[in-house]
Amino acid sequence: MFLLIVAYLGGVLTILSPCILPVLPFVFARADRPFRSHGLPMLLGMALAFSAVATLAAVGGGWVVALNEYGRHTAIALLALFGVTLLFPSVADRLTRPLVALGLRLSGPATDAKASVFSPLLLGIGTGFLWAPCAGPILGLILTGAALNGASVGTSLLLLAYAAGACTSLAAALLFGGRVFSAMKGSLHAGEWARRVAGVAVLAGVAAIASGLDTGLLAQLSIGTTSALEKALVERIGMPMPSQQPVSAPQASVDPGGLMLTSTQPEPKRPSLTLPDEGMLPSLAGATEWINSTPLTPESLRGKVALVDFWTYSCINCLRTLPYVRAWAEKYRDAGLVVVGVHTPEFAFEKQPANVRRATKDLGIGFPVAVDSNYAIWRAFGNQYWPAFYLVDAQGRIRHHQFGEGQYAKSEQAIQQLLAEGGRPVDSRALVSPEGKGTQAAAAAEPALSGETYLGYGQARNFASPGGISNDRARVYSGVSALRINQWTLAGEWKVEGERAVLVQPNGRIAYRFHARDLHLVLGPSADGKPVRFRVRIDGAPPLTDHGTDTDAQGNGVIDGQRLYQLVRQTSDVKDRLFEIEFLDAGAQAYAFTFG
């Protein structure tokens, strides 16, 4: 019950956030109608639509996001029609009969006290598809729980409580707006005028949402402090704070069929940890090759503490954990710790043993690595994440796991505790604090507002070039002059395949509007291995001091292998930026953007 109250209060505070602004025109468009028969059903529809979509989006994966995007487009069209009928009632008479009926139900005056609540309920559901409340601490906490623990009645109730809180604030605004509207009608006889103003406001809201102003310009107009208020509320009750980032990876990459988690912060070190028995260490058989070691087995590891690290070399989250894994392997090797890297590929090129051997050498990895190109060890563990740590005690039992970046102090404390249980106590006062360089440097303190984006049609999202993606055939694409945040385009002749886009002719380009400190792109040279030259621009100019480790100040670089390239590392304030990369030679292979 207490959590429901907290979720409700978090929703009430949403009225102070900029993301509520786009829905206000639709709320006030009903200010001239009775609240019970029109305002209340509309707010109920908004709450139900948001709760349903948020519940599914927390656990349902990419298909739910795509479904909600279709619903969003449908809602925009429906609400635009609603605004036109408010502004020009005569338009309804010229529409076809089904549209006339729908327009009259949505915009006609409420002359019958017993009029159906269907039309305001439908309007509320449509507005609910458009409404995307800011992911502040409380909503982030709810969605984190849903992602970690799966969908449940409790999760749905918390989301419904959050939506109910937001609708309570809107209801108060609607009742107040209704009184103002009544006063205007009584003193100025301005009913028709107010109707037209409402129509203009609705159309302006639709235009803002369709053009992306609801997530761009409107966010800059905020005068509220909802995040600070929510943070204070969460801290007051002593609940762990999630990241402010919208539902995204836990600073981790995820198996395409897996879950998306919210980032977590390292916990303060405690005197001891509860490390339950999570089952015996599965077989390590099935590796196609072992690097830096002969094949290891659970039996050969008995008597030692083992850290099994699932990673893949093009994953930025995996790269950022490597400094800690290497430091632990070195610090605790003589005390009996064995680090076992399990390299399970995400992209086809990561299955090639030569590529894995080269990456292992380039990354300075000296501990044993099992090349798990057939996912045999991955399936044996039932794993779904990159990176993922599993700690195994001297009796061969898994006692601790960690998915994604962060929680390094807790993981090291668990290592120390298991070594002590095995009769090899170590000094627990000092913890490692490695400083990674380049792609291995820690993520920015400010959460990235851009997330992993695939360029292959198998998982592509937010592609903005006209005509969409043509699967598995070469085609000339054209760019877009104005991109919304997290949209991207191709320009030039490309062939888009399931997991990559391949440049057919020289001078092809990719553009992406992003918000993050770092921008990385997984790239490969031409099929025959010939290097590909490229040039990077940020907001139309060379990156200068904001260049990444794989570009110079003028944005020049070369693709010499299939790996992750750091192209941007901003040194100034992080804000929305337009990234563009031009490939001067044909054959470039582009796989995925990642950010940090």
C-alpha positions as CSV (number, residue, x, y, z in Angstrom):
1,M,0.0,0.0,0.0
2,F,2.9,2.4,0.9
3,L,4.4,1.9,-2.6
4,L,1.1,2.6,-4.2
5,I,0.9,5.9,-2.4
6,V,4.5,6.8,-3.4
7,A,3.7,5.9,-7.1
8,Y,0.5,8.0,-6.9
9,L,2.4,11.0,-5.5
10,G,5.0,10.7,-8.2
11,G,2.2,10.8,-10.8
12,V,0.7,13.9,-9.2
13,L,4.1,15.7,-9.6
14,T,4.0,15.0,-13.3
15,I,1.9,18.1,-13.8
16,L,5.1,20.1,-13.1
17,S,7.1,18.4,-15.9
18,P,7.4,19.6,-19.5
19,C,6.3,16.3,-20.9
20,I,2.7,17.0,-19.7
21,L,2.5,20.1,-21.9
22,P,1.6,18.3,-25.2
23,V,-1.5,16.7,-23.7
24,L,-2.9,19.8,-22.1
25,P,-4.7,21.0,-25.3
26,F,-6.6,17.8,-25.5
27,V,-7.6,18.0,-21.8
28,F,-8.8,21.6,-22.0
29,A,-10.6,20.9,-25.3
30,R,-13.2,19.2,-23.0
31,A,-13.4,22.1,-20.5
32,D,-16.8,23.1,-21.8
33,R,-18.4,19.7,-21.1
34,P,-19.6,18.2,-17.9
35,F,-16.7,16.7,-16.0
36,R,-18.5,13.5,-15.0
37,S,-19.6,12.5,-18.4
38,H,-16.7,13.9,-20.5
39,G,-13.6,14.9,-18.5
40,L,-13.6,11.9,-16.2
41,P,-13.9,9.2,-19.0
42,M,-11.2,11.0,-21.0
43,L,-8.8,10.9,-18.1
44,L,-9.7,7.3,-17.4
45,G,-8.9,6.4,-21.0
46,M,-5.5,8.2,-20.7
47,A,-4.6,6.3,-17.5
48,L,-5.6,2.9,-18.8
49,A,-3.8,3.4,-22.1
50,F,-0.6,4.6,-20.4
51,S,-0.7,1.8,-17.8
52,A,-1.1,-0.9,-20.5
53,V,1.6,0.4,-22.8
54,A,4.1,1.0,-19.9
55,T,3.5,-2.5,-18.5
56,L,4.1,-4.1,-21.8
57,A,7.0,-1.9,-22.7
58,A,8.8,-2.7,-19.5
59,V,9.0,-6.4,-20.3
60,G,7.8,-7.0,-23.9
61,G,10.8,-6.0,-26.0
62,G,11.0,-4.2,-29.3
63,W,7.7,-5.5,-30.8
64,V,5.8,-3.6,-28.1
65,V,7.7,-0.4,-28.9
66,A,6.8,-0.8,-32.5
67,L,3.2,-1.5,-31.7
68,N,3.0,1.6,-29.6
69,E,4.6,3.7,-32.4
70,Y,1.8,2.6,-34.8
71,G,-0.7,3.5,-32.1
72,R,0.9,6.8,-31.7
73,H,0.6,7.6,-35.4
74,T,-3.0,6.5,-35.4
75,A,-3.7,8.7,-32.4
76,I,-2.0,11.7,-34.0
77,A,-4.2,11.3,-37.1
78,L,-7.4,10.9,-35.0
79,L,-6.6,13.9,-32.8
80,A,-5.8,16.0,-35.8
81,L,-9.2,15.2,-37.2
82,F,-10.7,16.1,-33.8
83,G,-8.9,19.5,-33.9
84,V,-10.1,20.3,-37.4
85,T,-13.7,19.6,-36.5
86,L,-13.4,21.9,-33.5
87,L,-11.9,24.6,-35.6
88,F,-14.2,24.2,-38.7
89,P,-17.4,22.4,-37.8
90,S,-18.5,22.5,-41.5
91,V,-15.6,20.2,-42.4
92,A,-17.4,17.3,-40.6
93,D,-20.3,17.7,-43.1
94,R,-18.0,17.1,-46.1
95,L,-16.4,13.9,-44.7
96,T,-17.6,10.5,-45.6
97,R,-20.3,9.0,-43.3
98,P,-18.1,7.0,-41.0
99,L,-15.8,10.0,-40.5
100,V,-18.7,12.3,-40.0
101,A,-20.1,10.0,-37.3
102,L,-16.7,9.8,-35.6
103,G,-16.1,13.6,-35.8
104,L,-19.5,14.4,-34.4
105,R,-19.0,12.0,-31.5
106,L,-15.6,13.5,-30.7
107,S,-16.4,17.1,-31.2
108,G,-20.2,17.6,-31.0
109,P,-21.7,19.5,-28.1
110,A,-23.0,17.5,-25.2
111,T,-26.7,18.3,-25.4
112,D,-27.8,15.1,-23.8
113,A,-27.0,14.6,-20.2
114,K,-27.0,10.9,-20.7
115,A,-24.7,11.0,-23.8
116,S,-22.4,8.0,-24.3
117,V,-19.0,8.2,-22.6
118,F,-17.5,6.3,-25.5
119,S,-16.2,9.3,-27.4
120,P,-14.3,11.0,-24.5
121,L,-13.0,7.5,-23.4
122,L,-11.7,7.0,-27.0
123,L,-10.1,10.4,-27.0
124,G,-8.4,9.7,-23.7
125,I,-7.1,6.4,-25.0
126,G,-5.7,8.2,-28.1
127,T,-4.1,10.8,-25.9
128,G,-2.6,8.1,-23.7
129,F,-0.7,6.7,-26.7
130,L,0.8,10.2,-27.2
131,W,1.5,10.8,-23.5
132,A,5.0,9.8,-22.5
133,P,5.7,11.0,-18.9
134,C,9.2,11.9,-18.1
135,A,11.0,8.9,-16.6
136,G,11.8,10.5,-13.3
137,P,13.1,8.5,-10.3
138,I,9.7,7.1,-9.2
139,L,8.6,5.9,-12.6
140,G,12.1,4.7,-13.3
141,L,11.9,2.7,-10.1
142,I,8.6,1.1,-11.1
143,L,9.9,0.2,-14.6
144,T,13.2,-1.1,-13.1
145,G,11.2,-3.5,-11.0
146,A,9.1,-4.6,-13.9
147,A,12.3,-5.2,-16.0
148,L,14.1,-7.1,-13.3
149,N,11.2,-9.2,-12.0
150,G,8.9,-9.5,-15.0
151,A,5.3,-8.4,-15.4
152,S,3.0,-8.8,-12.5
153,V,-0.3,-7.6,-11.0
154,G,1.7,-5.5,-8.6
155,T,3.7,-3.8,-11.4
156,S,0.5,-3.0,-13.2
157,L,-1.1,-1.6,-10.1
158,L,1.9,0.7,-9.4
159,L,1.8,2.0,-13.0
160,L,-1.9,2.5,-12.7
161,A,-1.4,4.4,-9.4
162,Y,1.2,6.6,-11.1
163,A,-1.1,7.3,-14.0
164,A,-4.0,8.0,-11.6
165,G,-1.8,10.6,-9.8
166,A,-1.1,12.3,-13.0
167,C,-4.7,12.3,-14.0
168,T,-5.7,13.7,-10.6
169,S,-3.5,16.8,-11.4
170,L,-5.1,17.0,-14.9
171,A,-8.5,16.7,-13.4
172,A,-7.9,19.6,-11.1
173,A,-6.6,21.6,-14.1
174,L,-9.7,20.6,-16.1
175,L,-12.2,21.5,-13.4
176,F,-10.4,24.9,-13.0
177,G,-10.4,25.3,-16.8
178,G,-14.1,24.4,-16.9
179,R,-14.9,27.2,-14.5
180,V,-12.9,29.7,-16.5
181,F,-14.7,28.5,-19.7
182,S,-18.1,28.9,-18.1
183,A,-17.3,32.4,-17.0
184,M,-16.2,33.3,-20.5
185,K,-19.4,31.9,-22.0
186,G,-21.6,33.7,-19.5
187,S,-19.9,37.1,-19.7
188,L,-18.7,37.3,-23.3
189,H,-21.0,34.8,-25.1
190,A,-17.8,33.4,-26.6
191,G,-18.7,29.7,-26.9
192,E,-17.9,29.5,-30.6
193,W,-14.8,31.6,-30.2
194,A,-13.5,29.4,-27.4
195,R,-14.3,26.3,-29.5
196,R,-12.1,27.6,-32.3
197,V,-9.3,28.5,-29.8
198,A,-9.5,24.9,-28.5
199,G,-9.3,23.6,-32.1
200,V,-6.2,25.7,-32.7
201,A,-4.6,24.5,-29.4
202,V,-5.3,20.8,-30.3
203,L,-3.8,21.2,-33.8
204,A,-0.8,22.9,-32.3
205,G,-0.4,20.1,-29.9
206,V,-0.6,17.5,-32.6
207,A,2.0,19.4,-34.7
208,A,4.3,19.6,-31.7
209,I,4.1,15.9,-31.1
210,A,4.4,14.9,-34.7
211,S,7.5,17.1,-35.2
212,G,9.2,16.0,-32.0
213,L,8.9,19.3,-30.1
214,D,7.3,17.4,-27.3
215,T,10.7,15.7,-26.6
216,G,12.9,18.5,-27.7
217,L,11.9,22.2,-27.4
218,L,9.2,21.6,-24.8
219,A,11.8,20.0,-22.5
220,Q,13.8,23.2,-22.5
221,L,10.7,25.2,-21.4
222,S,10.3,23.4,-18.1
223,I,9.8,25.5,-15.0
224,G,9.1,22.5,-12.8
225,T,11.3,20.6,-10.4
226,T,9.6,17.3,-10.6
227,S,12.8,15.2,-10.7
228,A,14.1,17.0,-7.6
229,L,10.8,16.5,-5.8
230,E,10.5,12.9,-6.8
231,K,14.2,12.3,-5.8
232,A,13.5,13.8,-2.4
233,L,10.5,11.6,-1.9
234,V,12.3,8.4,-2.9
235,E,15.3,9.3,-0.6
236,R,12.9,10.1,2.2
237,I,11.5,6.5,2.2
238,G,14.9,5.0,1.7
239,M,14.3,3.2,-1.6
240,P,17.2,2.6,-4.1
241,M,17.4,5.2,-6.8
242,P,17.2,4.0,-10.4
243,S,18.9,5.9,-13.2
244,Q,17.2,8.9,-14.7
245,Q,17.6,7.3,-18.1
246,P,14.4,6.2,-19.9
247,V,13.9,2.5,-20.0
248,S,17.1,1.2,-21.4
249,A,19.9,-1.2,-21.0
250,P,21.5,-1.6,-17.5
251,Q,24.6,-0.1,-18.9
252,A,24.6,-3.4,-20.6
253,S,23.9,-5.0,-24.0
254,V,21.1,-7.5,-24.1
255,D,20.5,-10.7,-26.0
256,P,17.9,-9.6,-28.7
257,G,15.3,-11.8,-27.1
258,G,16.1,-10.7,-23.5
259,L,15.1,-8.0,-21.2
260,M,16.1,-4.3,-20.9
261,L,17.1,-3.2,-17.4
262,T,17.7,0.1,-15.8
263,S,21.2,1.1,-14.7
264,T,22.1,0.6,-11.0
265,Q,24.7,2.4,-8.9
266,P,27.3,0.7,-6.8
267,E,26.1,0.0,-3.3
268,P,28.1,1.0,-0.2
269,K,30.4,-1.7,1.1
270,R,28.8,-3.7,3.9
271,P,30.4,-5.9,6.6
272,S,29.3,-9.1,4.8
273,L,27.1,-10.2,2.0
274,T,24.4,-12.8,1.7
275,L,25.6,-15.1,-1.0
276,P,22.9,-17.8,-1.6
277,D,23.5,-21.1,-3.4
278,E,22.3,-20.5,-7.0
279,G,23.2,-23.9,-8.3
280,M,26.2,-25.8,-9.5
281,L,28.6,-24.4,-12.1
282,P,27.4,-25.7,-15.5
283,S,29.6,-27.4,-18.0
284,L,32.1,-25.3,-19.9
285,A,32.1,-27.8,-22.8
286,G,31.0,-26.6,-26.2
287,A,33.6,-23.9,-26.6
288,T,35.0,-23.9,-30.1
289,E,38.4,-22.8,-28.9
290,W,40.2,-21.7,-25.7
291,I,42.6,-18.7,-25.6
292,N,45.3,-18.3,-23.0
293,S,44.5,-21.7,-21.5
294,T,43.8,-25.3,-22.1
295,P,40.1,-26.2,-21.8
296,L,38.8,-25.8,-18.3
297,T,36.1,-27.8,-16.6
298,P,34.1,-27.4,-13.4
299,E,36.2,-30.3,-12.0
300,S,39.5,-28.5,-12.8
301,L,38.2,-25.3,-11.0
302,R,37.2,-27.2,-7.9
303,G,39.0,-25.7,-4.8
304,K,39.3,-22.3,-6.5
305,V,37.0,-19.3,-6.7
306,A,36.0,-18.6,-10.3
307,L,34.6,-15.5,-11.9
308,V,32.9,-16.4,-15.2
309,D,32.5,-13.2,-17.3
310,F,30.3,-13.3,-20.4
311,W,31.4,-10.6,-22.9
312,T,31.8,-9.8,-26.6
313,Y,34.4,-7.5,-28.0
314,S,32.2,-5.0,-29.8
315,C,30.1,-4.4,-26.8
316,I,30.8,-1.0,-25.2
317,N,29.4,-2.1,-21.8
318,C,31.7,-5.2,-21.8
319,L,34.7,-3.0,-22.7
320,R,34.0,-0.7,-19.8
321,T,34.0,-3.6,-17.3
322,L,37.3,-5.0,-18.6
323,P,39.6,-2.7,-16.4
324,Y,37.9,-4.2,-13.3
325,V,38.0,-7.8,-14.5
326,R,41.7,-7.5,-15.4
327,A,42.5,-5.9,-12.0
328,W,40.7,-8.6,-10.1
329,A,42.4,-11.3,-12.1
330,E,45.8,-9.9,-11.2
331,K,45.1,-8.9,-7.6
332,Y,43.5,-12.2,-6.5
333,R,45.3,-14.7,-8.7
334,D,47.7,-15.8,-6.0
335,A,44.8,-16.1,-3.5
336,G,43.1,-18.7,-5.8
337,L,40.8,-16.6,-8.1
338,V,40.5,-17.8,-11.6
339,V,38.8,-15.5,-14.1
340,V,37.2,-17.3,-17.1
341,G,36.1,-15.0,-20.0
342,V,33.3,-16.5,-22.1
343,H,33.2,-14.7,-25.4
344,T,29.7,-15.1,-26.8
345,P,29.3,-13.2,-30.1
346,E,26.5,-10.8,-31.0
347,F,27.4,-10.2,-34.6
348,A,28.5,-12.8,-37.2
349,F,32.1,-11.4,-37.5
350,E,32.6,-12.0,-33.7
351,K,32.2,-15.7,-34.4
352,Q,35.5,-15.8,-36.3
353,P,38.2,-17.2,-34.0
354,A,40.9,-15.0,-35.6
355,N,38.9,-11.9,-34.8
356,V,38.5,-13.0,-31.2
357,R,42.2,-13.8,-30.8
358,R,43.1,-10.4,-32.2
359,A,40.6,-8.6,-29.9
360,T,41.8,-10.5,-26.9
361,K,45.4,-9.5,-27.6
362,D,44.6,-5.9,-28.4
363,L,42.5,-5.5,-25.2
364,G,45.3,-6.9,-23.0
365,I,43.4,-9.9,-21.8
366,G,45.6,-12.5,-20.2
367,F,43.1,-14.7,-18.4
368,P,41.5,-17.8,-20.0
369,V,38.9,-17.1,-22.7
370,A,36.4,-19.7,-23.9
371,V,35.3,-18.9,-27.5
372,D,31.6,-19.6,-27.3
373,S,30.6,-19.0,-30.9
374,N,27.8,-21.6,-30.8
375,Y,26.2,-20.2,-27.6
376,A,26.7,-23.6,-25.9
377,I,28.0,-22.1,-22.6
378,W,25.6,-19.2,-22.8
379,R,22.6,-21.6,-23.0
380,A,24.1,-23.8,-20.2
381,F,24.0,-20.8,-17.9
382,G,20.7,-19.5,-19.2
383,N,22.4,-16.2,-19.6
384,Q,20.8,-13.2,-21.5
385,Y,23.2,-10.3,-20.9
386,W,26.5,-8.8,-22.0
387,P,28.3,-8.3,-19.7
388,A,27.3,-10.8,-17.0
389,F,29.4,-12.0,-14.0
390,Y,28.9,-15.3,-12.2
391,L,31.0,-16.0,-9.0
392,V,31.6,-19.6,-8.2
393,D,32.9,-20.8,-4.8
394,A,35.5,-23.5,-4.1
395,Q,32.8,-26.2,-4.0
396,G,31.7,-25.3,-7.5
397,R,28.4,-23.5,-6.5
398,I,27.4,-20.2,-8.1
399,R,27.0,-17.8,-5.2
400,H,26.6,-14.4,-6.8
401,H,25.8,-12.8,-10.2
402,Q,25.9,-9.3,-11.6
403,F,24.3,-8.2,-14.9
404,G,25.6,-5.1,-16.6
405,E,28.0,-2.4,-15.5
406,G,28.3,-1.0,-12.0
407,Q,28.2,-2.7,-8.6
408,Y,32.0,-3.2,-8.8
409,A,32.6,-2.7,-5.0
410,K,29.9,-5.3,-4.3
411,S,31.3,-7.8,-6.8
412,E,34.8,-7.4,-5.3
413,Q,33.5,-7.8,-1.8
414,A,31.8,-11.1,-2.9
415,I,35.2,-12.3,-4.4
416,Q,36.9,-11.5,-1.1
417,Q,34.2,-13.3,0.9
418,L,34.3,-16.5,-1.2
419,L,38.1,-16.6,-1.0
420,A,37.8,-16.3,2.8
421,E,35.3,-19.1,2.9
422,G,37.7,-21.2,0.9
423,G,40.5,-20.7,3.4
424,R,42.3,-18.0,1.5
425,P,41.4,-14.7,3.3
426,V,42.7,-11.5,1.7
427,D,42.9,-7.8,2.8
428,S,39.4,-6.5,2.4
429,R,40.2,-2.9,3.1
430,A,41.5,-1.8,-0.3
431,L,39.4,-2.2,-3.5
432,V,40.7,-1.8,-7.0
433,S,40.0,1.5,-8.8
434,P,41.3,1.1,-12.3
435,E,41.1,3.9,-14.8
436,G,40.1,2.8,-18.3
437,K,41.2,4.5,-21.4
438,G,39.4,5.2,-24.6
439,T,36.5,2.8,-25.1
440,Q,37.3,1.3,-21.7
441,A,36.8,4.5,-19.8
442,A,33.8,4.7,-17.4
443,A,30.5,5.9,-18.7
444,A,29.6,9.5,-18.2
445,A,28.0,10.6,-14.9
446,E,25.0,12.0,-16.8
447,P,22.9,9.2,-18.3
448,A,22.9,9.0,-22.1
449,L,19.5,9.9,-23.6
450,S,20.4,7.9,-26.7
451,G,20.4,4.1,-26.6
452,E,21.9,1.2,-28.7
453,T,20.6,1.5,-32.3
454,Y,21.1,-1.2,-34.8
455,L,21.5,-0.4,-38.5
456,G,20.5,-3.9,-39.9
457,Y,16.8,-4.3,-40.6
458,G,16.5,-7.1,-38.1
459,Q,16.4,-4.7,-35.2
460,A,16.5,-1.2,-36.8
461,R,14.5,1.5,-35.1
462,N,13.9,5.2,-35.7
463,F,15.1,5.1,-39.4
464,A,14.0,8.4,-41.0
465,S,15.1,8.3,-44.7
466,P,12.2,8.5,-47.1
467,G,10.8,5.2,-48.2
468,G,12.1,3.2,-45.2
469,I,14.5,0.4,-45.5
470,S,14.7,-1.9,-48.5
471,N,15.7,-5.3,-47.2
472,D,18.7,-7.1,-48.8
473,R,18.9,-5.0,-52.0
474,A,21.0,-2.1,-53.0
475,R,19.2,1.2,-53.2
476,V,20.1,4.9,-53.2
477,Y,18.9,6.6,-50.0
478,S,18.4,10.2,-49.3
479,G,19.0,12.0,-46.0
480,V,16.6,14.2,-44.0
481,S,17.3,17.9,-43.3
482,A,15.9,17.9,-39.8
483,L,16.1,14.8,-37.5
484,R,14.4,14.3,-34.2
485,I,16.4,13.0,-31.2
486,N,17.5,9.4,-31.8
487,Q,16.5,9.4,-35.5
488,W,19.0,8.4,-38.1
489,T,19.3,8.3,-41.9
490,L,21.4,6.9,-44.7
491,A,22.5,8.8,-47.8
492,G,24.0,7.3,-50.9
493,E,23.8,3.7,-52.2
494,W,23.5,1.1,-49.5
495,K,22.5,-2.5,-49.1
496,V,20.8,-3.0,-45.8
497,E,21.0,-6.6,-44.5
498,G,19.7,-8.3,-41.4
499,E,22.5,-7.1,-39.0
500,R,24.4,-4.5,-41.0
501,A,24.3,-1.8,-43.7
502,V,26.9,-2.1,-46.4
503,L,28.0,0.9,-48.6
504,V,27.9,0.0,-52.3
505,Q,29.3,3.2,-53.7
506,P,31.8,5.7,-52.2
507,N,30.8,8.9,-50.4
508,G,27.8,7.4,-48.6
509,R,26.8,8.9,-45.3
510,I,25.0,8.1,-42.0
511,A,23.5,10.9,-39.8
512,Y,22.2,10.5,-36.2
513,R,20.9,13.1,-33.8
514,F,22.0,12.0,-30.4
515,H,22.3,13.1,-26.7
516,A,25.3,11.5,-24.9
517,R,28.9,12.2,-24.0
518,D,30.3,9.4,-26.2
519,L,29.2,8.0,-29.6
520,H,30.5,4.7,-30.8
521,L,29.8,2.8,-34.0
522,V,30.5,-0.8,-34.7
523,L,32.1,-0.8,-38.2
524,G,34.0,-3.1,-40.5
525,P,36.1,-2.6,-43.7
526,S,35.2,-3.9,-47.1
527,A,34.5,-7.6,-47.6
528,D,38.0,-8.1,-49.0
529,G,39.5,-6.5,-45.9
530,K,40.5,-3.3,-47.7
531,P,40.5,-0.3,-45.2
532,V,37.8,2.3,-45.6
533,R,38.5,6.0,-45.0
534,F,35.9,8.1,-43.2
535,R,35.3,11.7,-42.0
536,V,33.1,12.7,-39.0
537,R,31.2,16.0,-38.5
538,I,29.3,17.2,-35.5
539,D,26.7,19.8,-36.2
540,G,28.3,20.3,-39.6
541,A,31.8,21.0,-38.3
542,P,35.0,19.0,-37.5
543,P,34.8,17.6,-33.9
544,L,38.1,19.3,-32.8
545,T,38.4,18.6,-29.0
546,D,35.2,16.4,-29.1
547,H,36.8,13.8,-31.3
548,G,37.0,10.1,-30.2
549,T,40.0,7.9,-29.9
550,D,39.4,6.6,-33.5
551,T,39.3,10.0,-35.1
552,D,41.5,13.1,-35.2
553,A,40.5,16.6,-34.5
554,Q,39.4,17.1,-38.1
555,G,37.2,14.0,-37.9
556,N,39.4,11.8,-40.1
557,G,39.7,8.1,-39.5
558,V,40.2,4.6,-41.1
559,I,38.2,1.4,-40.7
560,D,40.9,-1.3,-40.4
561,G,39.0,-4.1,-38.7
562,Q,35.6,-5.3,-37.5
563,R,35.2,-3.7,-34.1
564,L,33.7,-0.8,-32.1
565,Y,35.0,2.6,-33.0
566,Q,34.8,5.6,-30.6
567,L,34.0,8.5,-32.9
568,V,32.9,11.2,-30.4
569,R,33.9,12.0,-26.8
570,Q,32.5,15.4,-25.9
571,T,34.5,17.6,-23.5
572,S,32.0,20.4,-23.2
573,D,28.4,20.3,-21.9
574,V,26.4,17.4,-23.3
575,K,23.4,18.4,-25.4
576,D,21.6,17.3,-28.6
577,R,24.1,17.0,-31.4
578,L,23.9,16.0,-35.1
579,F,26.5,13.4,-35.9
580,E,27.4,12.7,-39.5
581,I,29.9,10.3,-40.9
582,E,30.9,10.1,-44.6
583,F,32.7,7.0,-45.9
584,L,35.1,8.0,-48.7
585,D,35.5,4.4,-50.0
586,A,33.0,1.7,-50.9
587,G,32.5,-1.4,-48.8
588,A,32.1,0.1,-45.3
589,Q,30.0,-2.1,-43.0
590,A,28.0,-0.4,-40.3
591,Y,26.3,-2.5,-37.5
592,A,25.2,-0.5,-34.5
593,F,25.5,2.8,-32.6
594,T,26.2,2.7,-28.8
595,F,26.5,5.6,-26.4
596,G,27.9,6.5,-23.0
